[in-house]
Each structure stands twice: as C-alpha cells, then as structure tokens.
Amino acid sequence: MSSFDHKLVLRAIANERRLQILDWLRSPADHFPPQVDGDLVKDGVCGVRIAEKLGISHPTLSEHMKILSQAGLVRGKRIKQWTFYRRDEVQIKRLREQLLKTL
C-alpha cells in the first residue's frame, strides 16, 4: 500500500476478530503450536490454524485476512498449498504514525 488509506485501516481494525488476529500475530509462538511447514515468526501462522483458533470457516478467515492485507497490516506468504500470515510491523508503525498525525 503506497498511500495511507484511512478508510481501509479503520475498517480493518473495527472488527473484534481482526483485532484478535493482530494480537495473536504480534507474538505467534505464544498463541500457536509449532507448524510442520513455515516458521511461526519468520513465515507467519498458517491460515488454517488461525481459523481453527477463532472457530470460523476458512473462507471467513480469508475475508478477514484480505481486509487486513489491503490495509497493510499483515502479509500473506504461500508455502505449498497453504497461506501463512504475519504482521507487517514496518507498515503498522508507519500507519500508526500517520493516523496519529491525522487525529
């Protein structure tokens, strides 16, 4: 995301489940067991694991992750047939600074 889009960010963080996902991804090793594929910190958490922990379907999780990705808060990485998600800390810091300037 090259320019700051307030609406996308606010939409992303206006949902309890998305906030919960962001919180879990802040320290994934504290919230998820080790994975067969992908390092929890380096590669991110498998979307299947996040969906299971939230108790939602994979398509519902995909929609949440799409919104978080469009807002620049998370990044997805494909490994085999799975998508792994991690926070984009650089972008989150940038967005936080820009949002505070706006307020």
N, C-alpha and C positions, 0 to 999 in steps of 0.2 A: 504494500500500500504506500504509494509515494506521497500522497497528501492526506492530511488529517481529516477524517470524516466523522464529525461529532455524532451524527445520527447512527452510524454503524456501531460505533463504540458504545453509545448509550443503550442501543438495542441489545447488544451482546451482554452487557452487564446488568440488564434489567430483569434477568431471569435467575431464579434461585439455583436451578440445576447447573446453569453455565457458571455461576459464581462458585458452586461446589467443585466443579471440574477444575477451574482455575486454581482453587485452593489445593486440591489433591495434586495437581501437576507442579505446584511450587516445590514440593518435596515428595516425589513419586515413590521413593524407596520406603517412606514411612506409611504409605497408603496401599501399595500394591506388592504382591509377591514377585520374586524374580520370574522372568519370562524365558521361554526356550529360545525365541528369536528376539533380537533387539535388546540393547541395554536400556534400562528404565530411565537413566539420566541422559545419556548421550543420544539415544534414538527416540525416546519417548515411550509412552504407555500404549499398548495395543487397544484399539477402539473397542474390541470385544470385551476386554477387562473393564473398561470404563462403563460400558453399557450394563454389564453384569452388576457392578457395584452400585450403580444408580437404580437398577431394577427396571430398565427400559429396553425397548427393542433396538436392534442395530440401526434400522432406518431412522428412528427418532434420534439416536445419538448422532448419526451422520448429519442431520439437520442442525443440531446444536453445534457440532464441530464446524460445519460450514459457516455458520454465523460468527463463531469465534475467530475463524480463519480470515473471513472477509474483514473483520475489524482489526486484524493484525495482532491478535492476542496469542494465537497458537499457530504452530506449523505442523503439517502432516508429512509423514515420510513413509513411502511404500517399502515394505520388506516382504518378499514373496507375495502372498495374496492378501496381506494384512496392511492396515494403515496404523501407524504409530504417531502419537501426538505428544508434543511438548510445548511449553510456554516459550514465547519469543520475548525473552527478558529485555533485549535491547529495544525492541519496538514498544513493549509495555512501559519502559522508563520514558521513552520519547512521548508516547501518548499521554502519560501521567503529567509530564511537564507541560505539554500543550494544553491539556484540559484545565490544569490549574491556572495557566495564563488567561484562558477564556473566562474562567469564573472570577 
